[in-house]
Amino acid sequence: MENGANSGSSDPSSFLTEIIGAPVKVKLNSSVEYRGYLISVDGYMNISLEKTEEYVDGKLRRSYGEAFVRGNNVLYISAS
């Protein structure tokens, strides 16, 4: 399959479990993007990141040590 997806059947929760500790991009409904290392994710898509950078309109706005993103704001998560 294209875009890094596994060729076997896989659900989103197993994908997210596989990328714990990996660098990710988290795009919010507001178009803000967070880039960092995935620490944890729960069933509500609440996400914890470390070494997080916040991008607005493609430009670095802030850097955080750790960040928590509420799941209802998440548009998608992408492995970097």
PyMOL Python script that loads the backbone (N, CA, C, O; Angstrom):
from pymol import cmd

cmd.read_pdbstr("""\
ATOM      1  N   MET A   1       0.838  -1.189   0.000  1.00  0.00           N
ATOM      2  CA  MET A   1       0.000   0.000   0.000  1.00  0.00           C
ATOM      3  C   MET A   1       0.877   1.245   0.000  1.00  0.00           C
ATOM      4  O   MET A   1       2.052   1.182   0.363  1.00  0.00           O
ATOM      5  N   GLU A   2       0.325   2.340  -0.393  1.00  0.00           N
ATOM      6  CA  GLU A   2       1.040   3.609  -0.489  1.00  0.00           C
ATOM      7  C   GLU A   2       1.105   4.308   0.866  1.00  0.00           C
ATOM      8  O   GLU A   2       0.435   3.913   1.820  1.00  0.00           O
ATOM      9  N   ASN A   3       1.927   5.353   0.929  1.00  0.00           N
ATOM     10  CA  ASN A   3       2.021   6.254   2.076  1.00  0.00           C
ATOM     11  C   ASN A   3       2.436   5.578   3.358  1.00  0.00           C
ATOM     12  O   ASN A   3       2.017   6.004   4.434  1.00  0.00           O
ATOM     13  N   GLY A   4       3.249   4.534   3.284  1.00  0.00           N
ATOM     14  CA  GLY A   4       3.785   3.920   4.481  1.00  0.00           C
ATOM     15  C   GLY A   4       2.831   3.013   5.216  1.00  0.00           C
ATOM     16  O   GLY A   4       3.167   2.523   6.295  1.00  0.00           O
ATOM     17  N   ALA A   5       1.658   2.770   4.678  1.00  0.00           N
ATOM     18  CA  ALA A   5       0.705   1.885   5.343  1.00  0.00           C
ATOM     19  C   ALA A   5       1.169   0.450   5.202  1.00  0.00           C
ATOM     20  O   ALA A   5       1.785   0.086   4.200  1.00  0.00           O
ATOM     21  N   ASN A   6       0.877  -0.361   6.199  1.00  0.00           N
ATOM     22  CA  ASN A   6       1.222  -1.773   6.144  1.00  0.00           C
ATOM     23  C   ASN A   6       0.354  -2.466   5.125  1.00  0.00           C
ATOM     24  O   ASN A   6      -0.797  -2.081   4.922  1.00  0.00           O
ATOM     25  N   SER A   7       0.896  -3.495   4.474  1.00  0.00           N
ATOM     26  CA  SER A   7       0.129  -4.204   3.462  1.00  0.00           C
ATOM     27  C   SER A   7      -0.915  -5.115   4.091  1.00  0.00           C
ATOM     28  O   SER A   7      -1.916  -5.428   3.445  1.00  0.00           O
ATOM     29  N   GLY A   8      -0.711  -5.554   5.346  1.00  0.00           N
ATOM     30  CA  GLY A   8      -1.700  -6.375   6.030  1.00  0.00           C
ATOM     31  C   GLY A   8      -2.797  -5.507   6.600  1.00  0.00           C
ATOM     32  O   GLY A   8      -2.673  -4.283   6.642  1.00  0.00           O
ATOM     33  N   SER A   9      -3.887  -6.148   7.044  1.00  0.00           N
ATOM     34  CA  SER A   9      -4.956  -5.355   7.646  1.00  0.00           C
ATOM     35  C   SER A   9      -4.470  -4.812   8.984  1.00  0.00           C
ATOM     36  O   SER A   9      -3.859  -5.532   9.774  1.00  0.00           O
ATOM     37  N   SER A  10      -4.743  -3.558   9.224  1.00  0.00           N
ATOM     38  CA  SER A  10      -4.260  -2.890  10.423  1.00  0.00           C
ATOM     39  C   SER A  10      -5.272  -1.830  10.822  1.00  0.00           C
ATOM     40  O   SER A  10      -5.798  -1.108   9.975  1.00  0.00           O
ATOM     41  N   ASP A  11      -5.539  -1.743  12.107  1.00  0.00           N
ATOM     42  CA  ASP A  11      -6.444  -0.698  12.559  1.00  0.00           C
ATOM     43  C   ASP A  11      -5.635   0.469  13.107  1.00  0.00           C
ATOM     44  O   ASP A  11      -4.444   0.320  13.381  1.00  0.00           O
ATOM     45  N   PRO A  12      -6.258   1.615  13.270  1.00  0.00           N
ATOM     46  CA  PRO A  12      -5.528   2.801  13.727  1.00  0.00           C
ATOM     47  C   PRO A  12      -4.845   2.621  15.079  1.00  0.00           C
ATOM     48  O   PRO A  12      -3.751   3.145  15.285  1.00  0.00           O
ATOM     49  N   SER A  13      -5.464   1.893  16.001  1.00  0.00           N
ATOM     50  CA  SER A  13      -4.855   1.742  17.321  1.00  0.00           C
ATOM     51  C   SER A  13      -3.561   0.940  17.256  1.00  0.00           C
ATOM     52  O   SER A  13      -2.628   1.227  18.006  1.00  0.00           O
ATOM     53  N   SER A  14      -3.481  -0.055  16.381  1.00  0.00           N
ATOM     54  CA  SER A  14      -2.231  -0.814  16.274  1.00  0.00           C
ATOM     55  C   SER A  14      -1.151   0.038  15.603  1.00  0.00           C
ATOM     56  O   SER A  14       0.021  -0.061  15.966  1.00  0.00           O
ATOM     57  N   PHE A  15      -1.530   0.874  14.632  1.00  0.00           N
ATOM     58  CA  PHE A  15      -0.576   1.788  14.016  1.00  0.00           C
ATOM     59  C   PHE A  15      -0.011   2.735  15.068  1.00  0.00           C
ATOM     60  O   PHE A  15       1.201   2.944  15.128  1.00  0.00           O
ATOM     61  N   LEU A  16      -0.876   3.306  15.894  1.00  0.00           N
ATOM     62  CA  LEU A  16      -0.422   4.259  16.912  1.00  0.00           C
ATOM     63  C   LEU A  16       0.461   3.584  17.948  1.00  0.00           C
ATOM     64  O   LEU A  16       1.418   4.190  18.430  1.00  0.00           O
ATOM     65  N   THR A  17       0.158   2.346  18.296  1.00  0.00           N
ATOM     66  CA  THR A  17       0.988   1.603  19.245  1.00  0.00           C
ATOM     67  C   THR A  17       2.381   1.372  18.657  1.00  0.00           C
ATOM     68  O   THR A  17       3.379   1.448  19.374  1.00  0.00           O
ATOM     69  N   GLU A  18       2.447   1.094  17.369  1.00  0.00           N
ATOM     70  CA  GLU A  18       3.726   0.838  16.700  1.00  0.00           C
ATOM     71  C   GLU A  18       4.619   2.067  16.655  1.00  0.00           C
ATOM     72  O   GLU A  18       5.843   1.931  16.643  1.00  0.00           O
ATOM     73  N   ILE A  19       4.043   3.260  16.631  1.00  0.00           N
ATOM     74  CA  ILE A  19       4.861   4.470  16.474  1.00  0.00           C
ATOM     75  C   ILE A  19       5.140   5.195  17.787  1.00  0.00           C
ATOM     76  O   ILE A  19       5.669   6.307  17.768  1.00  0.00           O
ATOM     77  N   ILE A  20       4.798   4.595  18.926  1.00  0.00           N
ATOM     78  CA  ILE A  20       5.144   5.208  20.218  1.00  0.00           C
ATOM     79  C   ILE A  20       6.672   5.357  20.270  1.00  0.00           C
ATOM     80  O   ILE A  20       7.408   4.414  19.983  1.00  0.00           O
ATOM     81  N   GLY A  21       7.124   6.540  20.635  1.00  0.00           N
ATOM     82  CA  GLY A  21       8.551   6.833  20.695  1.00  0.00           C
ATOM     83  C   GLY A  21       9.123   7.388  19.400  1.00  0.00           C
ATOM     84  O   GLY A  21      10.267   7.841  19.368  1.00  0.00           O
ATOM     85  N   ALA A  22       8.338   7.356  18.340  1.00  0.00           N
ATOM     86  CA  ALA A  22       8.801   7.836  17.035  1.00  0.00           C
ATOM     87  C   ALA A  22       8.418   9.302  16.832  1.00  0.00           C
ATOM     88  O   ALA A  22       7.501   9.802  17.483  1.00  0.00           O
ATOM     89  N   PRO A  23       9.120   9.987  15.933  1.00  0.00           N
ATOM     90  CA  PRO A  23       8.721  11.361  15.599  1.00  0.00           C
ATOM     91  C   PRO A  23       7.420  11.353  14.806  1.00  0.00           C
ATOM     92  O   PRO A  23       7.236  10.531  13.908  1.00  0.00           O
ATOM     93  N   VAL A  24       6.518  12.277  15.145  1.00  0.00           N
ATOM     94  CA  VAL A  24       5.215  12.357  14.492  1.00  0.00           C
ATOM     95  C   VAL A  24       4.862  13.802  14.193  1.00  0.00           C
ATOM     96  O   VAL A  24       5.432  14.734  14.761  1.00  0.00           O
ATOM     97  N   LYS A  25       3.902  13.966  13.282  1.00  0.00           N
ATOM     98  CA  LYS A  25       3.271  15.254  13.017  1.00  0.00           C
ATOM     99  C   LYS A  25       1.811  15.096  13.408  1.00  0.00           C
ATOM    100  O   LYS A  25       1.159  14.125  13.025  1.00  0.00           O
ATOM    101  N   VAL A  26       1.305  16.050  14.167  1.00  0.00           N
ATOM    102  CA  VAL A  26      -0.098  16.043  14.579  1.00  0.00           C
ATOM    103  C   VAL A  26      -0.730  17.320  14.041  1.00  0.00           C
ATOM    104  O   VAL A  26      -0.368  18.422  14.451  1.00  0.00           O
ATOM    105  N   LYS A  27      -1.669  17.164  13.129  1.00  0.00           N
ATOM    106  CA  LYS A  27      -2.356  18.316  12.531  1.00  0.00           C
ATOM    107  C   LYS A  27      -3.687  18.495  13.251  1.00  0.00           C
ATOM    108  O   LYS A  27      -4.441  17.535  13.417  1.00  0.00           O
ATOM    109  N   LEU A  28      -3.976  19.718  13.675  1.00  0.00           N
ATOM    110  CA  LEU A  28      -5.216  20.023  14.374  1.00  0.00           C
ATOM    111  C   LEU A  28      -6.262  20.568  13.407  1.00  0.00           C
ATOM    112  O   LEU A  28      -5.939  21.004  12.302  1.00  0.00           O
ATOM    113  N   ASN A  29      -7.504  20.537  13.837  1.00  0.00           N
ATOM    114  CA  ASN A  29      -8.601  21.092  13.048  1.00  0.00           C
ATOM    115  C   ASN A  29      -8.374  22.565  12.734  1.00  0.00           C
ATOM    116  O   ASN A  29      -8.872  23.064  11.724  1.00  0.00           O
ATOM    117  N   SER A  30      -7.636  23.260  13.576  1.00  0.00           N
ATOM    118  CA  SER A  30      -7.357  24.686  13.397  1.00  0.00           C
ATOM    119  C   SER A  30      -6.199  24.943  12.433  1.00  0.00           C
ATOM    120  O   SER A  30      -5.813  26.095  12.235  1.00  0.00           O
ATOM    121  N   SER A  31      -5.637  23.890  11.828  1.00  0.00           N
ATOM    122  CA  SER A  31      -4.492  23.937  10.912  1.00  0.00           C
ATOM    123  C   SER A  31      -3.152  24.119  11.603  1.00  0.00           C
ATOM    124  O   SER A  31      -2.125  24.181  10.928  1.00  0.00           O
ATOM    125  N   VAL A  32      -3.128  24.208  12.923  1.00  0.00           N
ATOM    126  CA  VAL A  32      -1.868  24.232  13.663  1.00  0.00           C
ATOM    127  C   VAL A  32      -1.292  22.828  13.615  1.00  0.00           C
ATOM    128  O   VAL A  32      -2.031  21.845  13.678  1.00  0.00           O
ATOM    129  N   GLU A  33       0.029  22.732  13.503  1.00  0.00           N
ATOM    130  CA  GLU A  33       0.695  21.438  13.443  1.00  0.00           C
ATOM    131  C   GLU A  33       1.708  21.332  14.574  1.00  0.00           C
ATOM    132  O   GLU A  33       2.466  22.268  14.832  1.00  0.00           O
ATOM    133  N   TYR A  34       1.715  20.201  15.237  1.00  0.00           N
ATOM    134  CA  TYR A  34       2.703  19.905  16.268  1.00  0.00           C
ATOM    135  C   TYR A  34       3.598  18.791  15.777  1.00  0.00           C
ATOM    136  O   TYR A  34       3.127  17.803  15.213  1.00  0.00           O
ATOM    137  N   ARG A  35       4.895  18.954  15.994  1.00  0.00           N
ATOM    138  CA  ARG A  35       5.864  17.918  15.643  1.00  0.00           C
ATOM    139  C   ARG A  35       6.637  17.568  16.909  1.00  0.00           C
ATOM    140  O   ARG A  35       7.115  18.444  17.629  1.00  0.00           O
ATOM    141  N   GLY A  36       6.745  16.290  17.159  1.00  0.00           N
ATOM    142  CA  GLY A  36       7.475  15.839  18.334  1.00  0.00           C
ATOM    143  C   GLY A  36       7.507  14.328  18.380  1.00  0.00           C
ATOM    144  O   GLY A  36       7.166  13.657  17.407  1.00  0.00           O
ATOM    145  N   TYR A  37       7.920  13.797  19.522  1.00  0.00           N
ATOM    146  CA  TYR A  37       8.002  12.353  19.712  1.00  0.00           C
ATOM    147  C   TYR A  37       6.778  11.887  20.480  1.00  0.00           C
ATOM    148  O   TYR A  37       6.462  12.418  21.544  1.00  0.00           O
ATOM    149  N   LEU A  38       6.098  10.897  19.939  1.00  0.00           N
ATOM    150  CA  LEU A  38       4.870  10.389  20.542  1.00  0.00           C
ATOM    151  C   LEU A  38       5.190   9.635  21.828  1.00  0.00           C
ATOM    152  O   LEU A  38       5.930   8.651  21.812  1.00  0.00           O
ATOM    153  N   ILE A  39       4.630  10.101  22.940  1.00  0.00           N
ATOM    154  CA  ILE A  39       4.804   9.437  24.230  1.00  0.00           C
ATOM    155  C   ILE A  39       3.658   8.467  24.468  1.00  0.00           C
ATOM    156  O   ILE A  39       3.872   7.312  24.835  1.00  0.00           O
ATOM    157  N   SER A  40       2.430   8.955  24.254  1.00  0.00           N
ATOM    158  CA  SER A  40       1.275   8.089  24.478  1.00  0.00           C
ATOM    159  C   SER A  40       0.062   8.637  23.735  1.00  0.00           C
ATOM    160  O   SER A  40       0.000   9.811  23.369  1.00  0.00           O
ATOM    161  N   VAL A  41      -0.889   7.749  23.529  1.00  0.00           N
ATOM    162  CA  VAL A  41      -2.171   8.102  22.918  1.00  0.00           C
ATOM    163  C   VAL A  41      -3.217   7.188  23.543  1.00  0.00           C
ATOM    164  O   VAL A  41      -2.944   6.015  23.799  1.00  0.00           O
ATOM    165  N   ASP A  42      -4.418   7.718  23.791  1.00  0.00           N
ATOM    166  CA  ASP A  42      -5.470   6.893  24.395  1.00  0.00           C
ATOM    167  C   ASP A  42      -6.620   6.697  23.413  1.00  0.00           C
ATOM    168  O   ASP A  42      -6.549   7.147  22.270  1.00  0.00           O
ATOM    169  N   GLY A  43      -7.656   6.038  23.852  1.00  0.00           N
ATOM    170  CA  GLY A  43      -8.795   5.724  23.004  1.00  0.00           C
ATOM    171  C   GLY A  43      -9.569   6.935  22.525  1.00  0.00           C
ATOM    172  O   GLY A  43     -10.340   6.836  21.570  1.00  0.00           O
ATOM    173  N   TYR A  44      -9.378   8.073  23.167  1.00  0.00           N
ATOM    174  CA  TYR A  44     -10.040   9.311  22.756  1.00  0.00           C
ATOM    175  C   TYR A  44      -9.141  10.149  21.854  1.00  0.00           C
ATOM    176  O   TYR A  44      -9.480  11.284  21.521  1.00  0.00           O
ATOM    177  N   MET A  45      -8.000   9.599  21.457  1.00  0.00           N
ATOM    178  CA  MET A  45      -6.997  10.275  20.634  1.00  0.00           C
ATOM    179  C   MET A  45      -6.321  11.432  21.366  1.00  0.00           C
ATOM    180  O   MET A  45      -5.748  12.313  20.725  1.00  0.00           O
ATOM    181  N   ASN A  46      -6.381  11.444  22.696  1.00  0.00           N
ATOM    182  CA  ASN A  46      -5.578  12.388  23.459  1.00  0.00           C
ATOM    183  C   ASN A  46      -4.127  11.975  23.273  1.00  0.00           C
ATOM    184  O   ASN A  46      -3.799  10.792  23.364  1.00  0.00           O
ATOM    185  N   ILE A  47      -3.259  12.942  23.012  1.00  0.00           N
ATOM    186  CA  ILE A  47      -1.891  12.650  22.609  1.00  0.00           C
ATOM    187  C   ILE A  47      -0.911  13.381  23.518  1.00  0.00           C
ATOM    188  O   ILE A  47      -1.094  14.558  23.827  1.00  0.00           O
ATOM    189  N   SER A  48       0.131  12.668  23.944  1.00  0.00           N
ATOM    190  CA  SER A  48       1.244  13.277  24.666  1.00  0.00           C
ATOM    191  C   SER A  48       2.465  13.243  23.769  1.00  0.00           C
ATOM    192  O   SER A  48       2.797  12.207  23.193  1.00  0.00           O
ATOM    193  N   LEU A  49       3.131  14.382  23.655  1.00  0.00           N
ATOM    194  CA  LEU A  49       4.341  14.505  22.846  1.00  0.00           C
ATOM    195  C   LEU A  49       5.463  15.063  23.696  1.00  0.00           C
ATOM    196  O   LEU A  49       5.215  15.788  24.660  1.00  0.00           O
ATOM    197  N   GLU A  50       6.700  14.731  23.346  1.00  0.00           N
ATOM    198  CA  GLU A  50       7.850  15.381  23.973  1.00  0.00           C
ATOM    199  C   GLU A  50       8.719  15.987  22.879  1.00  0.00           C
ATOM    200  O   GLU A  50       8.627  15.606  21.712  1.00  0.00           O
ATOM    201  N   LYS A  51       9.572  16.944  23.275  1.00  0.00           N
ATOM    202  CA  LYS A  51      10.396  17.708  22.324  1.00  0.00           C
ATOM    203  C   LYS A  51       9.501  18.259  21.209  1.00  0.00           C
ATOM    204  O   LYS A  51       9.768  18.066  20.023  1.00  0.00           O
ATOM    205  N   THR A  52       8.451  18.940  21.615  1.00  0.00           N
ATOM    206  CA  THR A  52       7.386  19.370  20.706  1.00  0.00           C
ATOM    207  C   THR A  52       7.651  20.756  20.132  1.00  0.00           C
ATOM    208  O   THR A  52       8.101  21.661  20.835  1.00  0.00           O
ATOM    209  N   GLU A  53       7.364  20.902  18.848  1.00  0.00           N
ATOM    210  CA  GLU A  53       7.422  22.194  18.176  1.00  0.00           C
ATOM    211  C   GLU A  53       6.050  22.494  17.593  1.00  0.00           C
ATOM    212  O   GLU A  53       5.397  21.614  17.031  1.00  0.00           O
ATOM    213  N   GLU A  54       5.619  23.743  17.730  1.00  0.00           N
ATOM    214  CA  GLU A  54       4.330  24.184  17.208  1.00  0.00           C
ATOM    215  C   GLU A  54       4.561  25.004  15.941  1.00  0.00           C
ATOM    216  O   GLU A  54       5.336  25.961  15.944  1.00  0.00           O
ATOM    217  N   TYR A  55       3.879  24.619  14.853  1.00  0.00           N
ATOM    218  CA  TYR A  55       3.995  25.320  13.575  1.00  0.00           C
ATOM    219  C   TYR A  55       2.649  25.927  13.206  1.00  0.00           C
ATOM    220  O   TYR A  55       1.617  25.257  13.252  1.00  0.00           O
ATOM    221  N   VAL A  56       2.675  27.203  12.841  1.00  0.00           N
ATOM    222  CA  VAL A  56       1.489  27.909  12.363  1.00  0.00           C
ATOM    223  C   VAL A  56       1.825  28.448  10.987  1.00  0.00           C
ATOM    224  O   VAL A  56       2.812  29.165  10.821  1.00  0.00           O
ATOM    225  N   ASP A  57       1.015  28.109  10.004  1.00  0.00           N
ATOM    226  CA  ASP A  57       1.261  28.494   8.614  1.00  0.00           C
ATOM    227  C   ASP A  57       2.653  28.064   8.152  1.00  0.00           C
ATOM    228  O   ASP A  57       3.311  28.771   7.389  1.00  0.00           O
ATOM    229  N   GLY A  58       3.088  26.902   8.621  1.00  0.00           N
ATOM    230  CA  GLY A  58       4.373  26.350   8.210  1.00  0.00           C
ATOM    231  C   GLY A  58       5.583  26.946   8.891  1.00  0.00           C
ATOM    232  O   GLY A  58       6.712  26.558   8.590  1.00  0.00           O
ATOM    233  N   LYS A  59       5.374  27.886   9.807  1.00  0.00           N
ATOM    234  CA  LYS A  59       6.481  28.550  10.487  1.00  0.00           C
ATOM    235  C   LYS A  59       6.513  28.148  11.956  1.00  0.00           C
ATOM    236  O   LYS A  59       5.478  28.063  12.617  1.00  0.00           O
ATOM    237  N   LEU A  60       7.723  27.903  12.449  1.00  0.00           N
ATOM    238  CA  LEU A  60       7.890  27.540  13.856  1.00  0.00           C
ATOM    239  C   LEU A  60       7.450  28.692  14.739  1.00  0.00           C
ATOM    240  O   LEU A  60       7.960  29.806  14.617  1.00  0.00           O
ATOM    241  N   ARG A  61       6.500  28.424  15.634  1.00  0.00           N
ATOM    242  CA  ARG A  61       6.016  29.465  16.529  1.00  0.00           C
ATOM    243  C   ARG A  61       6.577  29.284  17.937  1.00  0.00           C
ATOM    244  O   ARG A  61       7.063  30.244  18.535  1.00  0.00           O
ATOM    245  N   ARG A  62       6.515  28.045  18.481  1.00  0.00           N
ATOM    246  CA  ARG A  62       6.978  27.786  19.845  1.00  0.00           C
ATOM    247  C   ARG A  62       7.575  26.395  19.941  1.00  0.00           C
ATOM    248  O   ARG A  62       7.312  25.524  19.112  1.00  0.00           O
ATOM    249  N   SER A  63       8.389  26.207  20.979  1.00  0.00           N
ATOM    250  CA  SER A  63       8.908  24.888  21.312  1.00  0.00           C
ATOM    251  C   SER A  63       8.516  24.578  22.747  1.00  0.00           C
ATOM    252  O   SER A  63       8.548  25.453  23.612  1.00  0.00           O
ATOM    253  N   TYR A  64       8.144  23.326  22.995  1.00  0.00           N
ATOM    254  CA  TYR A  64       7.727  22.875  24.316  1.00  0.00           C
ATOM    255  C   TYR A  64       8.528  21.632  24.686  1.00  0.00           C
ATOM    256  O   TYR A  64       8.941  20.873  23.809  1.00  0.00           O
ATOM    257  N   GLY A  65       8.745  21.425  25.966  1.00  0.00           N
ATOM    258  CA  GLY A  65       9.360  20.180  26.411  1.00  0.00           C
ATOM    259  C   GLY A  65       8.391  19.037  26.205  1.00  0.00           C
ATOM    260  O   GLY A  65       8.692  18.067  25.509  1.00  0.00           O
ATOM    261  N   GLU A  66       7.219  19.161  26.820  1.00  0.00           N
ATOM    262  CA  GLU A  66       6.153  18.178  26.648  1.00  0.00           C
ATOM    263  C   GLU A  66       4.862  18.909  26.328  1.00  0.00           C
ATOM    264  O   GLU A  66       4.654  20.044  26.756  1.00  0.00           O
ATOM    265  N   ALA A  67       3.996  18.244  25.567  1.00  0.00           N
ATOM    266  CA  ALA A  67       2.718  18.841  25.204  1.00  0.00           C
ATOM    267  C   ALA A  67       1.641  17.766  25.250  1.00  0.00           C
ATOM    268  O   ALA A  67       1.893  16.593  24.975  1.00  0.00           O
ATOM    269  N   PHE A  68       0.439  18.194  25.602  1.00  0.00           N
ATOM    270  CA  PHE A  68      -0.724  17.311  25.604  1.00  0.00           C
ATOM    271  C   PHE A  68      -1.748  17.910  24.656  1.00  0.00           C
ATOM    272  O   PHE A  68      -2.093  19.086  24.769  1.00  0.00           O
ATOM    273  N   VAL A  69      -2.233  17.103  23.722  1.00  0.00           N
ATOM    274  CA  VAL A  69      -3.215  17.560  22.748  1.00  0.00           C
ATOM    275  C   VAL A  69      -4.502  16.783  22.973  1.00  0.00           C
ATOM    276  O   VAL A  69      -4.509  15.552  22.951  1.00  0.00           O
ATOM    277  N   ARG A  70      -5.576  17.505  23.186  1.00  0.00           N
ATOM    278  CA  ARG A  70      -6.872  16.859  23.385  1.00  0.00           C
ATOM    279  C   ARG A  70      -7.360  16.249  22.064  1.00  0.00           C
ATOM    280  O   ARG A  70      -7.300  16.885  21.012  1.00  0.00           O
ATOM    281  N   GLY A  71      -7.829  15.040  22.141  1.00  0.00           N
ATOM    282  CA  GLY A  71      -8.159  14.262  20.960  1.00  0.00           C
ATOM    283  C   GLY A  71      -9.194  14.863  20.041  1.00  0.00           C
ATOM    284  O   GLY A  71      -9.117  14.665  18.829  1.00  0.00           O
ATOM    285  N   ASN A  72     -10.176  15.600  20.578  1.00  0.00           N
ATOM    286  CA  ASN A  72     -11.217  16.132  19.703  1.00  0.00           C
ATOM    287  C   ASN A  72     -10.715  17.252  18.800  1.00  0.00           C
ATOM    288  O   ASN A  72     -11.438  17.700  17.911  1.00  0.00           O
ATOM    289  N   ASN A  73      -9.483  17.708  19.020  1.00  0.00           N
ATOM    290  CA  ASN A  73      -8.885  18.740  18.165  1.00  0.00           C
ATOM    291  C   ASN A  73      -8.028  18.156  17.041  1.00  0.00           C
ATOM    292  O   ASN A  73      -7.594  18.893  16.156  1.00  0.00           O
ATOM    293  N   VAL A  74      -7.778  16.841  17.063  1.00  0.00           N
ATOM    294  CA  VAL A  74      -6.850  16.206  16.132  1.00  0.00           C
ATOM    295  C   VAL A  74      -7.526  15.899  14.795  1.00  0.00           C
ATOM    296  O   VAL A  74      -8.564  15.240  14.741  1.00  0.00           O
ATOM    297  N   LEU A  75      -6.912  16.392  13.723  1.00  0.00           N
ATOM    298  CA  LEU A  75      -7.369  16.065  12.377  1.00  0.00           C
ATOM    299  C   LEU A  75      -6.699  14.775  11.906  1.00  0.00           C
ATOM    300  O   LEU A  75      -7.363  13.875  11.391  1.00  0.00           O
ATOM    301  N   TYR A  76      -5.347  14.690  12.091  1.00  0.00           N
ATOM    302  CA  TYR A  76      -4.638  13.450  11.773  1.00  0.00           C
ATOM    303  C   TYR A  76      -3.298  13.390  12.490  1.00  0.00           C
ATOM    304  O   TYR A  76      -2.782  14.397  12.975  1.00  0.00           O
ATOM    305  N   ILE A  77      -2.750  12.184  12.544  1.00  0.00           N
ATOM    306  CA  ILE A  77      -1.409  11.934  13.077  1.00  0.00           C
ATOM    307  C   ILE A  77      -0.638  11.242  11.962  1.00  0.00           C
ATOM    308  O   ILE A  77      -1.135  10.305  11.338  1.00  0.00           O
ATOM    309  N   SER A  78       0.571  11.709  11.720  1.00  0.00           N
ATOM    310  CA  SER A  78       1.403  11.132  10.676  1.00  0.00           C
ATOM    311  C   SER A  78       2.766  10.789  11.249  1.00  0.00           C
ATOM    312  O   SER A  78       3.367  11.601  11.952  1.00  0.00           O
ATOM    313  N   ALA A  79       3.258   9.591  10.954  1.00  0.00           N
ATOM    314  CA  ALA A  79       4.618   9.232  11.336  1.00  0.00           C
ATOM    315  C   ALA A  79       5.574  10.014  10.443  1.00  0.00           C
ATOM    316  O   ALA A  79       5.412  10.037   9.223  1.00  0.00           O
ATOM    317  N   SER A  80       6.561  10.647  11.044  1.00  0.00           N
ATOM    318  CA  SER A  80       7.517  11.459  10.259  1.00  0.00           C
ATOM    319  C   SER A  80       8.547  10.599   9.573  1.00  0.00           C
ATOM    320  O   SER A  80       9.419  11.118   8.876  1.00  0.00           O
TER     321      SER A  80
END
""", "prot")
cmd.dss("prot")
cmd.show_as("cartoon", "prot")
cmd.util.cbc("prot")
cmd.orient("prot")
